[in-house]
């Protein structure tokens, strides 16, 4: 990471990345003493990072538990997909103006997903698919949109964590990512937008169904008390 970025923001990005990669599930309790020691930062720096992620909708505070990774509600899911439609469809329209290098990076994310799919590495499949959509939004060339969308995708991964069968959920999306990618790279923007619109509709319905089945529509104060501990074996550079 860039050394000029404040330490608190670098810590937030590390934790955001862990969520996006499926290493921190909904309900995981973040103990500041242990986590600050693991990341090699002061507790006040860690708390600053946690407040930032709480603001982004990735963490929440519960009495007697402290900070935990958020469990999404249906309202959260609807907001995620409103943002996705706005940014991803705009990115396809803007793709006429991007460079070949930009399109190559987009294609590389799908190839990474295809490799993970071939190896039946389902956690990596989910992460790679999210990276494709992140690369799609990156075609807009806006650091502000990029930052916003990183948080949106991390939230989406929290919904994926509720899926009862990760293989069944993740398998169908990669071929659809490939089709959209090929259309974008080939200049078929109208067809790509039509496919993406249906893709997002199907994805939103599936995520809403699983959120409702998991009973996560209850108010925050009434959510179940089960809390997971932070995995100690997951280490990433800060």
VEXDOFI-66601 format. One record per residue (C-alpha): residue in three letters; y, x, z. Coordinates in pm, whole numbers, plus 50000, padded with zeros to 5 digits. Layout:
+------+-------+-------+-------+
| code |     Y |     X |     Z |
+------+-------+-------+-------+
|  ALA |     Y |     X |     Z |
...
+------+-------+-------+-------+
This chain:
+------+-------+-------+-------+
| code |     Y |     X |     Z |
+------+-------+-------+-------+
|  UNK | 50000 | 50000 | 50000 |
|  UNK | 50363 | 50099 | 49955 |
|  UNK | 50481 | 50294 | 50261 |
|  UNK | 50828 | 50141 | 50220 |
|  UNK | 50690 | 49794 | 50303 |
|  UNK | 50741 | 49714 | 50674 |
|  UNK | 50427 | 49763 | 50881 |
|  UNK | 50417 | 49400 | 50988 |
|  UNK | 50410 | 49284 | 50627 |
|  UNK | 50135 | 49534 | 50546 |
|  UNK | 49929 | 49401 | 50836 |
|  UNK | 49989 | 49045 | 50713 |
|  UNK | 49874 | 49142 | 50364 |
|  UNK | 49556 | 49299 | 50506 |
|  UNK | 49471 | 48982 | 50697 |
|  UNK | 49567 | 48763 | 50401 |
|  UNK | 49335 | 48967 | 50182 |
|  UNK | 49051 | 48931 | 50433 |
|  UNK | 49094 | 48555 | 50420 |
|  UNK | 49105 | 48553 | 50039 |
|  UNK | 48788 | 48763 | 50024 |
|  UNK | 48606 | 48529 | 50261 |
|  UNK | 48587 | 48763 | 50563 |
|  UNK | 48785 | 48537 | 50798 |
|  UNK | 48656 | 48179 | 50808 |
|  UNK | 48834 | 47870 | 50942 |
|  UNK | 48818 | 47861 | 51320 |
|  UNK | 48803 | 48240 | 51362 |
|  UNK | 48993 | 48343 | 51674 |
|  UNK | 49225 | 48642 | 51629 |
|  UNK | 49241 | 48837 | 51954 |
|  UNK | 49556 | 49044 | 51941 |
|  UNK | 49443 | 49332 | 52165 |
|  UNK | 49123 | 49403 | 51971 |
|  UNK | 49281 | 49340 | 51631 |
|  UNK | 49585 | 49560 | 51702 |
|  UNK | 49353 | 49841 | 51807 |
|  UNK | 49137 | 49801 | 51497 |
|  UNK | 49436 | 49806 | 51263 |
|  UNK | 49611 | 50084 | 51452 |
|  UNK | 49936 | 49897 | 51516 |
|  UNK | 50135 | 49788 | 51818 |
|  UNK | 50070 | 49438 | 51952 |
|  UNK | 50426 | 49326 | 51880 |
|  UNK | 50380 | 49435 | 51517 |
|  UNK | 50056 | 49239 | 51494 |
|  UNK | 50221 | 48932 | 51645 |
|  UNK | 50495 | 48951 | 51383 |
|  UNK | 50229 | 48955 | 51110 |
|  UNK | 50047 | 48661 | 51269 |
|  UNK | 50368 | 48457 | 51282 |
|  UNK | 50421 | 48523 | 50912 |
|  UNK | 50070 | 48403 | 50828 |
|  UNK | 50116 | 48099 | 51051 |
|  UNK | 50429 | 48016 | 50853 |
|  UNK | 50224 | 48047 | 50532 |
|  UNK | 49974 | 47792 | 50660 |
|  UNK | 49685 | 48036 | 50708 |
|  UNK | 49681 | 48050 | 51088 |
|  UNK | 49756 | 47807 | 51366 |
|  UNK | 49812 | 47829 | 51741 |
|  UNK | 49599 | 47626 | 51981 |
|  UNK | 49647 | 47596 | 52355 |
|  UNK | 49394 | 47800 | 52556 |
|  UNK | 49265 | 47968 | 52238 |
|  UNK | 49563 | 48147 | 52090 |
|  UNK | 49585 | 48215 | 51719 |
|  UNK | 49298 | 48097 | 51499 |
|  UNK | 49239 | 48080 | 51125 |
|  UNK | 49342 | 47736 | 51009 |
|  UNK | 49109 | 47456 | 50904 |
|  UNK | 49271 | 47272 | 50614 |
|  UNK | 49345 | 46900 | 50599 |
|  UNK | 49348 | 46685 | 50288 |
|  UNK | 49728 | 46702 | 50293 |
|  UNK | 49706 | 47082 | 50275 |
|  UNK | 49467 | 47058 | 49981 |
|  UNK | 49691 | 46821 | 49787 |
|  UNK | 49985 | 47058 | 49837 |
|  UNK | 49778 | 47357 | 49721 |
|  UNK | 49692 | 47184 | 49396 |
|  UNK | 50049 | 47067 | 49335 |
|  UNK | 50155 | 47432 | 49348 |
|  UNK | 49861 | 47542 | 49134 |
|  UNK | 49939 | 47295 | 48857 |
|  UNK | 50306 | 47390 | 48853 |
|  UNK | 50253 | 47766 | 48841 |
|  UNK | 49931 | 47802 | 48642 |
|  UNK | 50026 | 47561 | 48364 |
|  UNK | 50367 | 47728 | 48338 |
|  UNK | 50196 | 48066 | 48316 |
|  UNK | 49989 | 47954 | 48018 |
|  UNK | 50301 | 47834 | 47840 |
|  UNK | 50471 | 48165 | 47913 |
|  UNK | 50172 | 48369 | 47793 |
|  UNK | 50313 | 48388 | 47441 |
|  UNK | 50568 | 48638 | 47573 |
|  UNK | 50339 | 48874 | 47765 |
|  UNK | 50203 | 49213 | 47663 |
|  UNK | 49853 | 49307 | 47552 |
|  UNK | 49816 | 49497 | 47879 |
|  UNK | 49887 | 49176 | 48071 |
|  UNK | 49617 | 48993 | 47876 |
|  UNK | 49374 | 49279 | 47926 |
|  UNK | 49423 | 49256 | 48303 |
|  UNK | 49359 | 48882 | 48283 |
|  UNK | 49036 | 48939 | 48089 |
|  UNK | 48925 | 49206 | 48336 |
|  UNK | 48933 | 48958 | 48624 |
|  UNK | 48695 | 48726 | 48439 |
|  UNK | 48462 | 49015 | 48355 |
|  UNK | 48452 | 49103 | 48725 |
|  UNK | 48359 | 48743 | 48804 |
|  UNK | 48088 | 48744 | 48537 |
|  UNK | 47936 | 49061 | 48682 |
|  UNK | 47935 | 48911 | 49031 |
|  UNK | 47776 | 48594 | 48893 |
|  UNK | 47504 | 48793 | 48717 |
|  UNK | 47429 | 48967 | 49047 |
|  UNK | 47435 | 48636 | 49238 |
|  UNK | 47695 | 48779 | 49476 |
|  UNK | 47846 | 48446 | 49561 |
|  UNK | 48120 | 48564 | 49794 |
|  UNK | 48238 | 48808 | 49527 |
|  UNK | 48216 | 48534 | 49262 |
|  UNK | 48458 | 48320 | 49461 |
|  UNK | 48696 | 48609 | 49519 |
|  UNK | 48690 | 48715 | 49153 |
|  UNK | 48759 | 48361 | 49034 |
|  UNK | 49061 | 48345 | 49263 |
|  UNK | 49177 | 48680 | 49123 |
|  UNK | 49164 | 48535 | 48772 |
|  UNK | 49401 | 48257 | 48870 |
|  UNK | 49623 | 48509 | 49049 |
|  UNK | 49634 | 48719 | 48731 |
|  UNK | 49718 | 48407 | 48533 |
|  UNK | 50021 | 48334 | 48752 |
|  UNK | 50118 | 48702 | 48727 |
|  UNK | 50186 | 48641 | 48356 |
|  UNK | 50506 | 48471 | 48469 |
|  UNK | 50637 | 48813 | 48571 |
|  UNK | 50783 | 48691 | 48901 |
|  UNK | 50722 | 48882 | 49224 |
|  UNK | 50835 | 48572 | 49416 |
|  UNK | 50574 | 48353 | 49247 |
|  UNK | 50311 | 48626 | 49296 |
|  UNK | 50377 | 48639 | 49670 |
|  UNK | 50374 | 48262 | 49703 |
|  UNK | 50050 | 48233 | 49509 |
|  UNK | 49871 | 48497 | 49717 |
|  UNK | 49919 | 48271 | 50017 |
|  UNK | 49809 | 47964 | 49821 |
|  UNK | 49486 | 48132 | 49711 |
|  UNK | 49414 | 48247 | 50065 |
|  UNK | 49450 | 47885 | 50178 |
|  UNK | 49217 | 47776 | 49901 |
|  UNK | 48954 | 48024 | 50018 |
|  UNK | 48961 | 47855 | 50358 |
|  UNK | 48856 | 47534 | 50184 |
|  UNK | 48577 | 47717 | 50000 |
|  UNK | 48442 | 47830 | 50338 |
|  UNK | 48356 | 47468 | 50417 |
|  UNK | 48124 | 47436 | 50116 |
|  UNK | 47765 | 47371 | 50231 |
|  UNK | 47620 | 47560 | 49932 |
|  UNK | 47837 | 47840 | 49800 |
|  UNK | 47614 | 47905 | 49500 |
|  UNK | 47629 | 47543 | 49384 |
|  UNK | 48005 | 47535 | 49425 |
|  UNK | 48093 | 47871 | 49269 |
|  UNK | 47851 | 47884 | 48974 |
|  UNK | 48017 | 47639 | 48730 |
|  UNK | 48370 | 47776 | 48745 |
|  UNK | 48324 | 48117 | 48587 |
|  UNK | 48234 | 47992 | 48240 |
|  UNK | 48539 | 47766 | 48257 |
|  UNK | 48755 | 48060 | 48363 |
|  UNK | 48621 | 48250 | 48062 |
|  UNK | 48701 | 47967 | 47823 |
|  UNK | 49057 | 47935 | 47952 |
|  UNK | 49105 | 48312 | 47944 |
|  UNK | 48984 | 48342 | 47584 |
|  UNK | 49216 | 48062 | 47473 |
|  UNK | 49515 | 48220 | 47646 |
|  UNK | 49437 | 48562 | 47497 |
|  UNK | 49391 | 48406 | 47154 |
|  UNK | 49713 | 48207 | 47159 |
|  UNK | 49549 | 47866 | 47208 |
|  UNK | 49795 | 47761 | 47475 |
|  UNK | 49778 | 47382 | 47428 |
|  UNK | 49398 | 47382 | 47448 |
|  UNK | 49408 | 47619 | 47746 |
|  UNK | 49649 | 47390 | 47931 |
|  UNK | 49429 | 47087 | 47862 |
|  UNK | 49122 | 47268 | 47995 |
|  UNK | 49308 | 47399 | 48299 |
|  UNK | 49442 | 47053 | 48383 |
|  UNK | 49088 | 46913 | 48387 |
|  UNK | 48964 | 47221 | 48576 |
|  UNK | 49221 | 47169 | 48852 |
|  UNK | 49149 | 46795 | 48870 |
|  UNK | 48776 | 46861 | 48912 |
|  UNK | 48834 | 47139 | 49164 |
|  UNK | 49077 | 46933 | 49372 |
|  UNK | 48839 | 46639 | 49393 |
|  UNK | 48552 | 46865 | 49499 |
|  UNK | 48757 | 47036 | 49767 |
|  UNK | 48895 | 46706 | 49899 |
|  UNK | 48544 | 46564 | 49923 |
|  UNK | 48417 | 46854 | 50133 |
|  UNK | 48726 | 46856 | 50358 |
|  UNK | 48676 | 46485 | 50427 |
|  UNK | 48303 | 46529 | 50492 |
|  UNK | 48381 | 46802 | 50743 |
|  UNK | 48610 | 46570 | 50933 |
|  UNK | 48912 | 46797 | 50904 |
|  UNK | 49153 | 46506 | 50867 |
|  UNK | 49194 | 46473 | 51244 |
|  UNK | 49526 | 46580 | 51403 |
|  UNK | 49549 | 46945 | 51503 |
|  UNK | 49551 | 46860 | 51874 |
|  UNK | 49219 | 46676 | 51834 |
|  UNK | 49033 | 46928 | 51622 |
|  UNK | 48693 | 47051 | 51747 |
|  UNK | 48695 | 47333 | 52000 |
|  UNK | 48439 | 47556 | 51828 |
|  UNK | 48592 | 47899 | 51768 |
|  UNK | 48445 | 48202 | 51594 |
|  UNK | 48518 | 48561 | 51696 |
|  UNK | 48673 | 48809 | 51456 |
|  UNK | 48404 | 49003 | 51268 |
|  UNK | 48417 | 49360 | 51400 |
|  UNK | 48252 | 49519 | 51099 |
|  UNK | 48519 | 49423 | 50848 |
|  UNK | 48767 | 49705 | 50810 |
|  UNK | 49038 | 49745 | 50554 |
|  UNK | 49316 | 49996 | 50522 |
|  UNK | 49656 | 49897 | 50655 |
+------+-------+-------+-------+
